[in-house]
């Protein structure tokens, strides 16, 4: 009996939906299975969905920033069109980076003066000793601030819910468990594992380590007017409209069961207290406190490609904290590899892993 030419995507978080979109565009016959344990993809729904082409720690562009920004914008705009959600998924929100000290301010200025590669994303310094005309009056920035223009956020809950509704309307979405031991060879000739942290045990059995990065996020209400900008100091304060903000995120390893903690709440609020005027900060209303486990790779690059020793099995995993930015390009690379035979970039290919070469 000949195996049908059908593809199964396992996992309906960000990885699964981006992979499904690549197959949708190609007219591939596919299904998406999601475990009834919805917590396995909860990280995608909790995440603020930010994208930012700049690494603030060393003040450089993030990995493949130009390519990833271009493909990201194209992908989410295509999805807006496809789902009839124009202007609702991809949102612009420049980042106002509050300088922690004079040395950091000088580094920002040097990056601009030197025409450093990161300078294409940066505005000139403003607001020294005062926030100034471009920044909110309620923000305290004694050393000034800089602005990253090309940043923003993706409405992940809206994207995931809307695409899942599309899948259900086409009879392509099923609440089914799946693991490496599940027998599906008579139904699908190709499986793409997008389970995130839920795939950790299976992937560990073949030498691929997915780490669980526990993150917590607060949803706040405030009269603070950030002029549509995301405020960054240690954490991110991201405006979502109607006086609502997302504040995140924490990072903690070796957590097996995700749950919001008092420690996480304190860490988040304490991180932005120094840059918000006291009268505004004291009026913050916490509307929600959520947490999730981000799937992270060992080298902060996504995992994509065929799983060794498992014919017809592929993975897209390990998108980590920059999943919104790097996910679209990585999903496209994997689709090109599977259907066109295009080699995977070394940065995302499983061939880079020493554990698979030993």
Beta strands, then each sheet from edge to edge (+ up, - down):
strand 1: 7-10
strand 2: 30-33
strand 3: 50-52
strand 4: 54-55
strand 5: 60-61
strand 6: 90-92
strand 7: 95-98
strand 8: 145-148
strand 9: 151-154
strand 10: 173-174
strand 11: 190-193
strand 12: 211-221
strand 13: 230-232
strand 14: 236-241
strand 15: 244-248
strand 16: 252-253
strand 17: 285-296
strand 18: 303-306
strand 19: 313-317
sheet 1: 10+ 2+ 1+ 11+ 19+ 18-
sheet 2: 3+ 9- 6+
sheet 3: 4+ 5-
sheet 4: 8+ 7- 13- 14+ 15- 12+ 16-
sheet 5: 8+ 7- 13- 14+ 15- 12+ 17-
end
